[in-house]
Amino acid sequence: MSAAQSQTTLESLQCHFTWNLVHSRPKLLRLTYKMEDFSKEKGNRWLGHIYNLWGFIQYKLGLNEEARSLFQKAAEALNKLRNADVGPWLVVNYGNLAWLHHHLGDQAESQAYLSKVDALMEKYPSPSQGELHPEIYAETAWTLMFLGEDKKLVVDYFEKAARMQPDMVDWNTSYVIWLKNAQNFSDTRLDPDLLEKMRQAKERDLENVYLAALYLKQLADEGKKIRDEVCELAGNVSTLCYSSSGMWALLNLYIDHISADDAIVLAEKVLKEHPDVRFLKRFVALCYRSRIVYKSSSSPEQSMMDKAIALHEELLSLYPHSSLKNETDLASIYAKSRHSKAKAEQIFKKLLRNEPAEPSDKQMLYNKYANHLYFNRKDYHGSTQYHMKAAAIPGKSYFRKNSIRILEKNKDREIEEFLRNLQEPTQ
């Protein structure tokens, strides 16, 4: 197909450049860590999508050659996974390359990729008239998990992809997982058949640790005892490092239903077998934080405090663009130390002086400092003021929602009026 015959325009492409993705430089920098960690997971079945999104991120950060290389890796990974040299799974990838070459000023190459998109869409039309190809729905959904505002679209798109192509187990698994995630962020139960859908998905996707962990969490949410099942899921320690999301979901089950101490033992055991896996060091650090900050029924020994502090300081160098979260976590640990409480205040004061530009980062900082003032300083008025500052920033996040819930428990007339006047973000 010649360039003149191409029917597709850049604006009409289905790709990362046209999906109106929500991003800022700090968010993109943090996502580079996530994509890099994901790409090192053995057998990650979303590797092509990872490289596509990572390439778009690099382009937005001004790294054009890195973007081109990642887009090429995406095509190779997708073809290898689908065991074919070409197919509809390349539509998004070719669209990304068309846009990239357009921005680089290579219009001939851009037009060549537009023609390739035309050829693919003609050869592989959508099985449902009036709808996109399921490969496009699946990749759009996967991308919106990280750079979308409306998470309900993630559920809808995965559902469409799985319905149109039911043999794709990964799409059905992702649909069910996001049904569960949507319920976690909602005050109402979205799907009364969720548990059964999760059970059926788990039977089709037996090796998915993340899905298995979420299924156990759903059982626990419905009042079931899951201790034995959690221990059984953790049985094959050597394979756990191959799924960062699965590993973290399992550790959370340990923390909530067994003990934070046992979670530390498990995390350290996996890290010992895979000492070079960066995200495992992060998980060990987070388990220590949970034990010290949130599960401190007994005062931790100083050796545990020292280990937790050293791990979090290491995270600052491993994930420099995620320093805000790591520093607030470090401050929360210092606040529980008998010898270093002043360091917690120093960290928070420094962060507040150089407050972040991102609204979601401000929400997190104000919420965490409010909790620090309440639980560690016993400054209840100051805590309320910072919860109000977090709640006053528009935009949905766990931290804003947490601050609002805490404020709702307060019957002060001024706070009640403040809550009534809050502007809720629209979806």
C-alpha positions as CSV (number, residue, x, y, z in Angstrom):
1,M,0.0,0.0,0.0
2,S,1.5,3.3,-1.0
3,A,1.6,6.4,1.1
4,A,-0.9,8.1,-1.1
5,Q,-3.3,5.2,-0.5
6,S,-3.2,5.3,3.2
7,Q,-6.6,6.0,4.7
8,T,-5.5,6.4,8.3
9,T,-4.4,9.8,9.8
10,L,-2.1,10.3,12.8
11,E,-5.1,11.8,14.7
12,S,-7.3,8.8,14.1
13,L,-4.7,6.2,15.3
14,Q,-5.3,4.1,18.4
15,C,-2.1,4.5,20.3
16,H,-0.5,6.1,23.3
17,F,-0.1,9.5,21.5
18,T,-3.9,9.8,21.0
19,W,-5.3,8.4,24.2
20,N,-5.2,11.7,26.2
21,L,-3.2,10.0,28.9
22,V,-2.9,11.9,32.2
23,H,0.8,12.5,33.0
24,S,3.3,14.9,34.6
25,R,7.0,14.7,34.6
26,P,7.3,13.4,38.2
27,K,4.7,10.8,37.5
28,L,6.5,9.7,34.3
29,L,9.8,9.5,36.1
30,R,8.3,7.2,38.8
31,L,6.6,5.1,36.1
32,T,10.0,4.4,34.5
33,Y,10.9,2.5,37.7
34,K,7.8,0.4,37.5
35,M,8.2,-0.4,33.8
36,E,11.9,-1.3,34.4
37,D,10.9,-3.6,37.3
38,F,8.1,-5.2,35.3
39,S,10.4,-5.8,32.4
40,K,12.7,-7.9,34.5
41,E,10.0,-10.2,35.7
42,K,10.6,-13.7,34.2
43,G,7.8,-14.6,31.8
44,N,5.8,-11.3,32.1
45,R,3.0,-11.8,29.7
46,W,2.5,-8.0,29.2
47,L,6.1,-7.4,28.1
48,G,5.1,-5.9,24.8
49,H,2.7,-3.5,26.4
50,I,5.3,-2.6,29.0
51,Y,7.8,-1.7,26.3
52,N,5.1,0.3,24.4
53,L,4.2,2.4,27.4
54,W,7.8,2.7,28.5
55,G,8.7,4.0,25.0
56,F,5.9,6.6,25.2
57,I,7.2,7.7,28.6
58,Q,10.7,8.1,27.3
59,Y,9.4,10.2,24.4
60,K,7.5,12.5,26.8
61,L,10.8,12.8,28.8
62,G,12.6,13.9,25.6
63,L,14.5,10.7,25.1
64,N,13.6,9.9,21.5
65,E,16.2,7.3,20.7
66,E,15.4,5.4,23.8
67,A,11.7,5.6,22.8
68,R,12.4,4.2,19.4
69,S,14.4,1.3,20.8
70,L,11.6,0.4,23.3
71,F,9.0,0.5,20.6
72,Q,11.1,-1.9,18.5
73,K,11.4,-4.2,21.6
74,A,7.6,-4.0,22.0
75,A,7.0,-5.3,18.5
76,E,9.5,-8.2,19.1
77,A,8.0,-9.1,22.4
78,L,4.4,-9.0,21.1
79,N,5.3,-11.2,18.1
80,K,7.2,-13.7,20.3
81,L,4.3,-13.9,22.8
82,R,1.7,-14.4,20.0
83,N,4.1,-16.8,18.2
84,A,3.7,-14.9,14.8
85,D,5.5,-12.3,12.8
86,V,2.6,-9.9,12.4
87,G,-0.9,-9.4,13.7
88,P,-3.5,-7.0,15.1
89,W,-1.5,-6.7,18.3
90,L,0.9,-4.4,16.4
91,V,-1.7,-1.8,15.6
92,V,-0.9,0.3,18.7
93,N,2.9,-0.2,18.3
94,Y,2.8,0.9,14.6
95,G,0.7,3.9,15.7
96,N,3.3,4.9,18.3
97,L,6.1,4.6,15.7
98,A,4.1,6.7,13.2
99,W,3.8,9.5,15.7
100,L,7.4,9.2,16.9
101,H,8.8,9.5,13.3
102,H,6.3,12.4,12.7
103,H,7.7,14.3,15.6
104,L,11.3,13.4,14.5
105,G,10.5,15.0,11.2
106,D,10.8,11.8,9.2
107,Q,7.4,12.0,7.4
108,A,8.2,9.2,4.9
109,E,8.8,6.7,7.7
110,S,5.7,8.0,9.6
111,Q,3.6,7.5,6.5
112,A,5.0,4.0,6.0
113,Y,3.7,3.1,9.5
114,L,0.3,4.6,8.8
115,S,0.1,2.3,5.7
116,K,1.1,-0.7,7.9
117,V,-1.8,0.2,10.3
118,D,-4.2,0.3,7.3
119,A,-3.0,-3.1,6.1
120,L,-3.4,-4.7,9.6
121,M,-6.9,-3.2,10.1
122,E,-8.0,-4.5,6.7
123,K,-6.5,-7.9,7.2
124,Y,-7.7,-8.3,10.9
125,P,-11.0,-6.4,11.3
126,S,-12.7,-6.3,14.7
127,P,-14.9,-9.4,15.3
128,S,-17.6,-7.0,16.6
129,Q,-18.9,-4.4,14.2
130,G,-18.7,-0.9,15.5
131,E,-16.1,-1.8,18.1
132,L,-12.4,-1.7,18.2
133,H,-10.3,-4.8,17.9
134,P,-10.0,-6.7,21.2
135,E,-6.2,-6.3,21.0
136,I,-6.6,-2.5,21.1
137,Y,-9.1,-2.7,24.0
138,A,-6.7,-4.8,26.0
139,E,-3.7,-2.6,25.5
140,T,-5.7,0.6,26.1
141,A,-7.0,-0.9,29.4
142,W,-3.5,-1.9,30.4
143,T,-2.2,1.6,29.7
144,L,-5.0,3.3,31.6
145,M,-4.2,1.4,34.7
146,F,-1.1,3.7,35.0
147,L,-2.1,6.9,33.1
148,G,-5.9,7.1,33.2
149,E,-8.2,9.0,35.5
150,D,-11.3,6.9,35.1
151,K,-10.5,3.5,36.4
152,K,-13.9,2.2,35.4
153,L,-12.8,2.4,31.8
154,V,-10.1,-0.2,32.7
155,V,-12.8,-2.6,33.8
156,D,-15.0,-1.9,30.8
157,Y,-12.2,-2.3,28.2
158,F,-10.8,-5.5,29.7
159,E,-14.4,-6.9,29.8
160,K,-14.9,-6.0,26.1
161,A,-11.6,-7.6,25.1
162,A,-12.3,-10.8,27.1
163,R,-15.8,-11.1,25.8
164,M,-14.8,-10.6,22.2
165,Q,-11.8,-13.1,22.5
166,P,-12.6,-15.4,25.4
167,D,-9.6,-17.7,24.7
168,M,-7.2,-14.9,26.0
169,V,-6.9,-15.9,29.6
170,D,-4.8,-12.9,30.5
171,W,-7.5,-10.5,29.5
172,N,-10.2,-12.3,31.5
173,T,-7.8,-12.4,34.5
174,S,-7.2,-8.6,34.2
175,Y,-10.9,-7.9,33.9
176,V,-11.6,-9.8,37.2
177,I,-8.7,-8.3,39.0
178,W,-9.9,-4.8,38.1
179,L,-13.4,-5.6,39.2
180,K,-11.8,-6.3,42.6
181,N,-9.7,-3.2,42.5
182,A,-12.7,-1.1,41.6
183,Q,-14.5,-2.5,44.6
184,N,-11.6,-1.5,46.8
185,F,-12.0,2.1,45.8
186,S,-15.8,2.1,46.1
187,D,-18.1,2.3,49.1
188,T,-20.5,0.0,47.5
189,R,-20.2,-3.6,46.3
190,L,-20.0,-3.4,42.5
191,D,-20.6,-7.0,41.5
192,P,-22.4,-9.5,43.8
193,D,-20.9,-12.4,41.7
194,L,-17.3,-11.2,42.1
195,L,-16.1,-14.1,44.3
196,E,-17.4,-16.6,41.8
197,K,-15.9,-14.8,38.8
198,M,-12.5,-14.7,40.7
199,R,-12.7,-18.4,41.4
200,Q,-13.4,-19.2,37.8
201,A,-10.6,-16.9,36.6
202,K,-8.2,-18.5,39.1
203,E,-9.0,-22.0,37.8
204,R,-8.1,-20.8,34.2
205,D,-5.0,-19.0,35.3
206,L,-3.4,-21.3,37.9
207,E,0.1,-19.7,38.0
208,N,-1.1,-16.1,38.6
209,V,0.0,-15.3,42.2
210,Y,-1.6,-11.9,42.2
211,L,-5.0,-13.2,41.2
212,A,-4.7,-16.0,43.8
213,A,-3.8,-13.5,46.5
214,L,-6.7,-11.2,45.6
215,Y,-9.1,-14.2,45.7
216,L,-8.0,-14.9,49.2
217,K,-8.4,-11.3,50.2
218,Q,-12.0,-11.4,48.8
219,L,-12.6,-14.5,50.9
220,A,-11.3,-12.7,54.0
221,D,-13.4,-9.6,53.2
222,E,-16.5,-11.9,53.2
223,G,-15.5,-13.3,56.7
224,K,-13.6,-16.4,55.7
225,K,-10.5,-17.6,57.6
226,I,-7.6,-17.8,55.1
227,R,-4.5,-18.4,57.2
228,D,-3.8,-21.9,55.9
229,E,-4.4,-20.9,52.3
230,V,-2.0,-17.9,52.6
231,C,0.8,-20.2,53.9
232,E,0.1,-22.6,51.1
233,L,0.3,-19.9,48.4
234,A,3.7,-18.8,49.8
235,G,5.0,-22.4,49.6
236,N,7.0,-22.0,46.3
237,V,9.2,-19.2,47.5
238,S,11.7,-19.5,44.6
239,T,9.1,-18.4,42.0
240,L,7.6,-15.5,43.9
241,C,10.2,-12.9,42.7
242,Y,8.8,-13.3,39.2
243,S,5.7,-11.3,39.9
244,S,6.1,-8.0,41.8
245,S,2.4,-7.5,42.1
246,G,1.8,-11.0,43.2
247,M,4.6,-10.9,45.7
248,W,3.4,-7.7,47.3
249,A,-0.3,-8.9,47.4
250,L,0.9,-12.0,49.2
251,L,3.0,-10.0,51.7
252,N,0.0,-7.9,52.4
253,L,-2.0,-11.0,53.2
254,Y,0.8,-12.1,55.6
255,I,0.8,-8.7,57.3
256,D,-3.0,-8.7,57.7
257,H,-3.8,-12.3,58.4
258,I,-0.7,-13.9,59.8
259,S,1.8,-11.4,61.2
260,A,4.1,-8.6,60.0
261,D,7.0,-10.5,61.5
262,D,6.3,-13.5,59.3
263,A,5.9,-11.2,56.3
264,I,9.4,-9.9,57.0
265,V,10.8,-13.5,57.2
266,L,9.1,-14.4,53.9
267,A,10.3,-11.3,52.1
268,E,13.9,-11.6,53.3
269,K,13.9,-15.3,52.3
270,V,12.9,-14.4,48.7
271,L,15.4,-11.5,48.6
272,K,18.2,-13.9,49.8
273,E,17.5,-16.1,46.8
274,H,17.3,-13.2,44.4
275,P,19.6,-10.5,46.0
276,D,19.8,-8.4,42.8
277,V,16.0,-7.9,42.3
278,R,15.4,-4.2,43.2
279,F,11.7,-4.4,44.0
280,L,12.3,-7.2,46.5
281,K,14.5,-4.8,48.6
282,R,11.6,-2.4,48.5
283,F,9.1,-5.0,49.7
284,V,11.4,-6.0,52.6
285,A,11.6,-2.4,53.6
286,L,7.8,-1.9,53.4
287,C,7.3,-5.0,55.6
288,Y,9.6,-3.5,58.2
289,R,7.7,-0.3,58.0
290,S,4.4,-2.1,58.5
291,R,5.7,-3.9,61.5
292,I,7.1,-0.8,63.1
293,V,4.6,1.8,62.2
294,Y,1.2,0.0,61.9
295,K,1.6,-3.3,63.7
296,S,3.6,-2.2,66.8
297,S,1.8,-4.2,69.5
298,S,5.2,-4.5,71.0
299,S,8.1,-2.1,70.7
300,P,10.5,-3.3,68.1
301,E,14.1,-4.0,69.1
302,Q,16.7,-1.4,68.1
303,S,18.3,-3.9,65.7
304,M,15.0,-4.0,63.7
305,M,14.8,-0.2,63.7
306,D,18.3,0.0,62.4
307,K,17.6,-2.5,59.6
308,A,14.4,-0.7,58.6
309,I,16.2,2.7,58.5
310,A,19.1,1.3,56.5
311,L,16.7,-0.3,53.9
312,H,14.7,2.9,53.5
313,E,17.9,4.9,53.0
314,E,19.0,2.4,50.4
315,L,15.6,2.9,48.6
316,L,16.4,6.6,48.3
317,S,19.3,5.7,46.0
318,L,17.5,2.8,44.2
319,Y,14.4,4.9,43.5
320,P,15.5,8.6,43.5
321,H,12.4,9.9,41.8
322,S,10.2,8.3,44.4
323,S,12.0,10.0,47.2
324,L,9.0,11.7,48.6
325,K,7.2,8.5,49.6
326,N,10.4,6.9,50.8
327,E,11.3,9.9,52.9
328,T,7.9,10.0,54.5
329,D,8.1,6.3,55.2
330,L,11.6,6.8,56.7
331,A,10.3,9.7,58.9
332,S,7.4,7.5,60.2
333,I,10.0,4.9,61.3
334,Y,12.2,7.5,62.9
335,A,9.1,8.7,64.9
336,K,8.9,5.2,66.5
337,S,12.5,5.1,67.5
338,R,13.5,5.9,71.0
339,H,16.7,7.6,69.9
340,S,15.9,9.4,66.6
341,K,12.4,11.0,67.0
342,A,13.8,14.4,66.2
343,K,14.9,13.2,62.8
344,A,11.3,12.4,61.9
345,E,10.4,16.1,62.5
346,Q,13.4,17.3,60.5
347,I,12.4,15.2,57.5
348,F,8.8,16.4,57.5
349,K,9.8,20.0,58.0
350,K,12.2,19.8,55.0
351,L,9.5,18.2,52.8
352,L,7.0,20.8,53.9
353,R,9.4,23.7,53.1
354,N,10.0,22.2,49.6
355,E,6.5,21.0,49.1
356,P,5.9,19.0,45.9
357,A,4.2,20.5,42.8
358,E,2.0,17.4,42.1
359,P,-1.5,17.6,43.8
360,S,-1.4,13.9,44.6
361,D,2.0,14.2,46.2
362,K,0.8,17.1,48.3
363,Q,-2.2,15.1,49.4
364,M,0.1,12.3,50.5
365,L,2.5,14.6,52.4
366,Y,-0.2,16.5,54.2
367,N,-2.0,13.3,55.1
368,K,1.1,11.5,56.4
369,Y,2.2,14.6,58.4
370,A,-1.3,14.9,59.9
371,N,-1.1,11.3,61.1
372,H,2.4,11.9,62.4
373,L,1.1,14.9,64.4
374,Y,-1.8,12.9,65.8
375,F,-0.1,9.6,66.7
376,N,3.4,10.7,67.5
377,R,3.2,14.4,68.6
378,K,-0.3,14.3,70.1
379,D,-0.9,17.6,68.4
380,Y,-4.6,17.0,67.6
381,H,-5.4,20.5,66.4
382,G,-2.4,20.6,64.0
383,S,-3.3,17.1,62.8
384,T,-6.8,18.3,61.9
385,Q,-5.4,21.4,60.0
386,Y,-3.2,19.2,57.8
387,H,-6.0,16.7,57.1
388,M,-8.1,19.7,56.0
389,K,-5.2,20.8,53.7
390,A,-5.0,17.3,52.2
391,A,-8.8,17.1,51.7
392,A,-9.0,20.6,50.1
393,I,-6.8,19.5,47.2
394,P,-9.0,18.2,44.3
395,G,-8.2,14.8,42.8
396,K,-9.0,11.3,43.9
397,S,-6.4,9.4,45.9
398,Y,-6.2,7.1,48.9
399,F,-4.6,9.8,51.0
400,R,-7.3,12.5,50.4
401,K,-10.0,9.9,51.0
402,N,-8.3,8.9,54.3
403,S,-8.1,12.5,55.4
404,I,-11.8,13.1,54.6
405,R,-12.8,10.0,56.5
406,I,-10.9,11.1,59.6
407,L,-12.4,14.6,59.4
408,E,-15.9,13.1,59.1
409,K,-15.5,11.6,62.5
410,N,-14.9,15.0,64.0
411,K,-18.2,16.8,64.9
412,D,-16.7,20.3,65.1
413,R,-19.0,22.7,63.3
414,E,-16.2,24.4,61.4
415,I,-15.0,21.1,60.0
416,E,-18.6,20.0,59.1
417,E,-19.0,23.2,57.1
418,F,-15.6,22.6,55.5
419,L,-16.6,19.1,54.4
420,R,-19.9,20.4,52.9
421,N,-18.0,22.9,50.8
422,L,-15.5,20.5,49.4
423,Q,-15.4,20.3,45.6
424,E,-15.4,16.6,44.7
425,P,-13.5,15.7,41.5
426,T,-15.5,14.5,38.6
427,Q,-14.8,11.4,36.5
